[in-house]
Amino acid sequence: MTQQWAPSLAAEAGEAGVDRAVRAARRVVEGLVRNGPNPAIDLDAVAADLESVADRLEAAAPELAERVRSMWDTERLEMTRHDPVTGPENAIAPPMHVQGRSDKEVSGTVTLGLAYQGPPGHAHGGVTALVLDHVLGMANHWAGTAGMTAKLTLRYRRRTPLFVPLTVRARQVSIQDRRITTTGEILDPDGEVCVSAEGLFVALDVSGTSREAARRLAAN
């Protein structure tokens, strides 16, 4: 049976404004890691430029509690704008694009650069854990019952290569009372499984809980 694809489950990046600035920040991070202490570059001058940008951003930033509240007091798709895996507003997000299928599986692609390196030329195990935890959570949302991570079990089957498109898949397997079991994996371009995961999640109203937490933070 041919599966039908739904629109993206994460916010799409725009061409201008914060999304453009975040893309530039990702280039800066990758450039710094790639160059290291390169004597061909005046890194003190680079640091001065970056410190100037940081000063401008910090001076203009809203109160932290207000920013947290605004991040969560919105529709679900907009909440993904700042998450650390898919978020177009988050410079540490690789980023990743994820879609849902008609059979309730979700699938996305991501290419990890040098900033995510663990073993030479391969991804850090903590980074792949982050990606899988997030995509398993998206699978729960897509299946209709979201939850918070209670336990995440990973099996590292082979090293996960950098610089190539990786496929990340996940699907909700079962629900028992509030206990949700979800599985997923990261595959290399040859279709070989690099890391597989099984997650135990506790069902709750994620958006409502997050909004309430953000409001409490703003009130304090």
Secondary structure, 3 states (H helix, E strand, C coil): CCCCEEEECCCCCCCCHHHHHHHHHHHHHHHHHHHCCCCCCCHHHHHHHHHHHHHHHHHHCCCHHHHHHHHHCCCHHHHHHHCCCCCCCCCCCCCCEEEEECCCCEEEEEECCHHHECCCCEECHHHHHHHHHHHHHHHHHHHCCCEEEEEEEEEECCCCECCCEEEEEEEEEEEECCEEEEEEEEECCCCCEEEEEEEEEEECCHHHHHHHHHHHHHHC
